[in-house]
């Protein structure tokens, strides 16, 4: 053990018991590098005595309190812990970055997995419990190395099995080779005065820093919670496949008289903890206001689908299920209420900004290729060095892209499989298909319906880089489409994705974005002499026949979906994106 300046930092140690602590006494400078906890004390004693490193072993007990409680403190001087099975359970720390295993993990078992679990815990910025790559905004350089758990092992046979497991799951234990792929911006397009929606510089974090609000009943924050058991079946018949669904539960309100029997102090504390983990630091939650949310009936603020025993328990033992339902409703309401407040704040502060070459959406690629496939690494590196093909042609393997000359930069990469990834990530299949259909439509209509218009497309990035809404919930539409016709500029935000897990229309901020944009359009100040129209569409990869069963009472037809700006990938939908003439809206 050494001090920060390299001098010996251990002047005294004491060992107690077969599982005892090795206490450390600091140097005169008051600084030491670590604390040791060991299992086989006799072996350790022999090693220290044989080494003759100037460490004195004192046979007397000389302990202070356990240092485990201090290791997670931000100013803790402890840098290293060496120990035995004490580390597997019974303690927790946010600061684990390296693990060295000696004769631990020689066989597969739950203990080694539990030990790894101690190392992947991360407090994250503002107690987000997430690594920086999942958060918006800029990050300090090389932070990812501090957030990466390094595991070293000696005679730990299970490590080989664990590595094989990671490889089967698509994780590359040997890491990746990173190759830079700069994008080529279309400077002519960037000179067309295309507008985007952005918060002014310096306003990105102001919502949390400057805005505090109180949780209260609000019609716009109403939620739907489904706690029912659902069973779906698929069977064959003479007419083909037949589907059936059953649901164990009905939509109803909780028995208000029985709510008085619940532990509201405990519910309140759990809700505070939930808000803290979600990062809602500027939300005040009054304990007295929780019942008001559940009791509101004009209009009701929640819709619960659950079994009878949950909404109207007949036994005291069932009250725990009711308590769980209450927490589920309140957590969903807190999320929704926070989103509503965030939307309003964004709407009040967003402005039009002209797209420029330094826009965060115009970001170079980093291509990550599996280090174990050296031939693939060389092939992609050669393709990037060559330059021309990747920017001017549409390629398949090894670096697939889709070439659309109306996109604001090239190349536009597509997902390439497990061995080749990129940052920003390549287009998913639904996104690739959208670009292809749009390209085909624009080419076909260039001399007809689009003869007097100019069309531009931009892939919109997430994680705070692109045009985003409700930033704490990570929603950034996948594409921005511009249609310029004379002095009219129409901006359409488009999101192609599956809809199986999408909430009902009335509770989905994503699906109702076109309504929010209509409000923004009326409020925003547009540049002089220019008319700006805002719109948004969702392109569902989930087929119409499947999705209609999940909306309303199963009575949504294509016309109603179209009115809600939900189109279907299976249809010839692209014309609908251009169908609203700016002068008619």
Buried (B, 14 or more C-beta within 10 A) or exposed (E): BBBEEEEEBBBBBBBBEEBBBBBBBBBEEEBBBBBBBBEEBEEBBEEBEEEEEEBEEEEEEEEEEBBBEEBBEEEBBBEEBBBBEBBBEEBEBEBBEEBEBEEBBBEEEEBBEEBBEBBEBBEBBEEBBBBBEEBBEEBEEEEEEEBEBEBEBEEBEBBEBBBEEEBEEEEBEEEBBEBEBEBEBBEEBBEBEBBBBBBEEEBBEEBBEEEEBEBEBBEEBBBBBBBBEEEEEEEEEEEEEEEEEEBEBEBBBBBEEBBEEBEBEEBBEBBBEBBEEBBBEBBEBEEEBBBEBBBBEEEEBBBBBBBEBBBBBEEEEBBEBBBEBBBBBBBBBBBBBBBBBBBBBBBEBBEBBEBEEEBEBBBEBBBBBBBBBEEBBEBBBEBBEEEEBBBEEBBEEBBBBBBBEBBBBBBBBBBBEEBBBBEBBBBBEBBBBBBBBBBEBBEEBEEEEBEEBBBBBBBBBBBBBBBBBBBBBBBBBBBBBBBBBEEBBBBBBBBBBEBEEBBEBEBBBBBBBBEBBBEBBEEBEEEEEBBBBBBBBBBBBBEBEEBBEBBEEEEBEEEBBBEBBBBBBEBEBBEBBBEBEBEEE
